[in-house]
Amino acid sequence: MPSWNELTDKVQDFGNNGQEISKFLDSTMSESLRNISSLRNNRNVIFYASAFLQKPQLDPMTIQITNEEINCFMAVMHGMDFSKGLSLILHTPGGMTNATETLVEYIHSKFTYVETIIPTFAMSAGTMVALSSDAIIMGRQSQLGPIDPQMIIGGKSVSARSIYAQFEKAKNDIHENITNAHLWAPILGSMSPGLLIEASKANDYSEEIVKNWLERKCIKKSTEIANYFNDPALHKSHGKRIDRKDAREQGLCVIDLEDSQDLQEAVLTAYHTMTIYFEKTPASKIVISNFGKRWIKNIVQPIPVNLPLQIR
């Protein structure tokens, strides 16, 4: 399978011929997914990816897991032999918890065996999808992340669990010394009505559904694993890298991508091809199967106002 440099060199050979570039990328991707299927006991293969690395300026709803994902998975899964199981290649920054729950339940209602392959990033809600699977295939470069739900407060993303923890700290500080109340008053006063309840429910929701998925797979320590991935106090950052060693230590079934050189090459070729596709096209999300069925979300980006227009 071609390396990253070989892929980019080939694309450069086509110059500005977008049609030839697309044809080359499509054929390379199709071949890679067919190889992955063959190497994974002829399982169905779906590659779900978004352009969050190439196009971070886009509206989050166009690059994250949302409710529209159920439609694209239904489209690419149509006609599959579900008894063969699924190898799901995942590349995502995460997204909506309820949309993730819907997607996971649908996938597992169809396939009795689901494994998740992570070329590089499956963060937040993407980690939740991986935790629901029977096995997770990760390379040295692959990473999961914390699953603590995020809430937008004052235009910033804040951990729901941290909101609750801050209130508990305020309560304890005031209980120990009532004069601390005036120090906390501006912070507590900025909390909107219902925020604490919503934060508590959001936190419990993510952890509970992951625990249930783990229990469904008869994984031991399901409560402890769900709590580990949902603990911002432990991870310090929602973007914290959780590698395969960390995941394996929690008791998850983790397979090293490097165990099969052929599989590693096929997965990374598919991933590199997807990366180039996001760079060369308006695509923000792509879902594609080893049978060639695909769903693509294209976003036409506006021309930056600080750049002069050139008309020829």
CORRA-V541172 format. One record per run of one state. SS is the DSSP state (H for helix, E for strand, C for the rest). FROM is the first residue (numbers start at 1). LEN is the number of residues. If there is no record, write none. Layout:
[[SS FROM LEN] [SS FROM LEN]]
//
This chain:
[[C 1 3] [H 4 10] [C 14 4] [H 18 22] [C 40 4] [E 44 7] [C 51 9] [H 60 3] [C 63 2] [E 65 1] [C 66 3] [H 69 9] [C 78 4] [H 82 3] [C 85 1] [E 86 7] [C 93 2] [E 95 1] [C 96 1] [H 97 14] [C 111 3] [E 114 5] [C 119 2] [E 121 2] [C 123 2] [H 125 7] [C 132 3] [E 135 4] [C 139 4] [E 143 2] [C 145 5] [E 150 4] [C 154 2] [E 156 4] [H 160 17] [C 177 1] [H 178 12] [C 190 5] [H 195 22] [C 217 5] [H 222 8] [C 230 2] [H 232 4] [C 236 6] [E 242 1] [C 243 1] [H 244 6] [C 250 4] [E 254 3] [H 257 3] [C 260 1] [H 261 20] [C 281 2] [E 283 7] [C 290 4] [E 294 5] [C 299 14]]
//
